[in-house]
Amino acid sequence: MRGGTGSTFAGGDARDWTMEFLDPRGVPSRPIEPYERRADLQGGERVALFANGFPDSVAFLEHVETALSHELPDVEFVQLNKGNASALASDEHLSTIADSCSAVVAAYGH
């Protein structure tokens, strides 16, 4: 390889090269199925957003809350976090969900 404006490479003159950009996303093998709300939530109801303790699970659910808040402006959200992905959900977490929430979104991060 030589420097300068007329650089040559093993494959020929650099000015003759073209660059191809590839889309890294794969082609779906199945039809896309939109998410549908399973709970008919009314204003004043609460939804638990339950993170499993993996890194970024809380941050992910914060984004989920933002998105859901636009669709469900009168619904309240409560963030819960196991703190340890290996642990079972605590009795306190389960009681909070069962006693005060109409629905729960469980999520994980990695």
C-alpha positions in Angstrom: 0.0 0.0 0.0 1.3 3.5 -0.9 0.3 6.7 0.7 -0.9 9.8 -1.2 -3.8 10.6 -3.5 -3.2 7.7 -5.8 -3.1 5.0 -3.0 -3.2 1.5 -4.2 -4.3 -1.6 -2.3 -4.1 -5.3 -2.9 -7.5 -5.0 -4.5 -6.7 -2.1 -6.8 -7.0 1.6 -6.8 -8.9 2.9 -3.7 -11.0 5.2 -5.9 -12.5 2.2 -7.6 -13.9 0.7 -4.3 -17.5 0.9 -3.4 -18.9 0.6 0.1 -22.0 -1.5 0.8 -24.0 -0.9 3.9 -25.9 -3.9 5.2 -29.0 -3.8 7.4 -28.3 -6.0 10.4 -31.9 -6.6 11.2 -33.1 -10.0 10.1 -36.3 -10.7 8.1 -39.1 -11.8 10.4 -39.9 -15.5 9.9 -43.4 -15.1 11.4 -46.1 -12.5 11.0 -45.8 -9.6 13.5 -48.4 -9.9 16.2 -49.4 -6.6 17.8 -49.6 -6.5 21.6 -53.2 -6.2 22.9 -54.1 -5.0 26.3 -55.4 -7.9 28.4 -56.7 -5.9 31.3 -59.5 -3.3 31.0 -57.9 -0.7 33.2 -59.9 2.2 34.5 -58.7 5.6 35.9 -57.4 5.2 39.5 -56.3 1.6 39.1 -52.7 0.7 39.7 -50.3 -1.4 37.6 -47.1 -2.9 39.1 -44.0 -2.7 37.0 -41.9 -5.6 38.4 -38.2 -5.7 37.6 -36.4 -9.0 38.3 -33.1 -7.4 39.3 -31.0 -7.9 36.2 -29.1 -4.9 35.1 -31.3 -2.5 33.1 -34.5 -4.1 34.1 -35.5 -1.0 36.1 -34.5 1.4 33.4 -36.4 -0.7 30.8 -39.6 -0.6 32.9 -39.2 3.2 33.4 -39.5 3.4 29.6 -42.4 1.0 29.6 -44.1 3.3 32.2 -43.6 6.4 30.0 -45.1 4.6 27.0 -48.1 3.2 29.0 -48.7 6.5 30.7 -49.5 8.0 27.3 -52.0 5.2 26.6 -53.4 5.1 30.1 -53.1 8.6 31.5 -55.4 8.0 34.5 -53.7 4.8 35.7 -51.1 4.8 38.4 -47.9 2.9 38.2 -45.8 1.5 41.0 -42.2 0.3 40.4 -41.1 -2.8 42.2 -37.7 -4.5 42.0 -36.6 -7.9 43.3 -33.0 -6.6 43.4 -31.7 -10.1 42.8 -32.5 -12.0 39.7 -31.8 -15.3 41.5 -34.3 -14.7 44.3 -38.0 -15.5 44.3 -40.5 -12.6 44.5 -40.8 -11.6 48.2 -44.0 -12.0 50.2 -44.0 -8.2 50.5 -43.8 -7.7 46.7 -46.5 -10.3 46.1 -48.7 -8.7 48.8 -48.3 -5.3 47.2 -49.3 -6.6 43.8 -52.2 -8.7 45.1 -53.6 -6.1 47.5 -53.3 -2.9 45.5 -52.7 -3.6 41.8 -55.1 -4.5 39.0 -52.3 -5.8 36.7 -48.6 -6.4 36.7 -45.9 -6.1 34.0 -43.0 -8.4 34.8 -39.8 -7.7 33.0 -36.1 -8.5 32.9 -32.9 -6.9 31.8 -29.6 -8.4 30.7 
